[in-house]
């Protein structure tokens, strides 16, 4: 029995210093938490930003709904004399599949990717100088802009089962949409990077994107 442990009892363990062990565990836990927090703050693109994705999806849906309603109102305005009947007609004839395409695009791509993109720019160019502002605006237009348009066109044609027509869509609408986007997003980007605090940039760009979603949705329907 003595060979089994101290005093013949195999369950007898050496005395444990509870205070020191607890302090060590707290120190290890706090150090690991700080590393994880730094990782999350430093590289937020590894975590899916649900809040930003939801905001982008809701604004994409809003922009598409406005585009559809305005199209119905202007196209049927002369034929509908009663305003109430015209409103009912517009709501009843919305293309909800088209709205779902725009909403899913905002949630799965635009919201998360734009959030990760702005965090990445702030990580590598944290200084608030004119040169930094200029670099961010230029990179925003030559990298993010074409990517957004390319993915949006591909996403739309995929839902419509018209991937074979995607090259023709790019040739017809990609460059005009990009050039129109320059006129809209360059001033918005200057305001965003120059005046808006880092914590509010995603919300600011999401609010401005409702006008862009209106134009983009109208372009998709052509």
Buried (B, 14 or more C-beta within 10 A) or exposed (E): EEEEEEEEEEEEEEEEEEEEEEEEEEEEEEEEEEEEEEEEEEEBBEEEBEEBBBBBBBBBBBBBBBBBBEBBBEEBEEEBEEEEEBBEBBEEEBEEEBBEBBBBBBBBBBBBBBBBBBBBBBEEBEEEEEEBBEBBBEBBBEEBBBBBBBBBBBBBBEBEEEEEEBEEBBEBBBEEBBEBBEEBBBEBBBEBBEEBEEEEBBEBBBEBBBBBBBBBBBBBEE
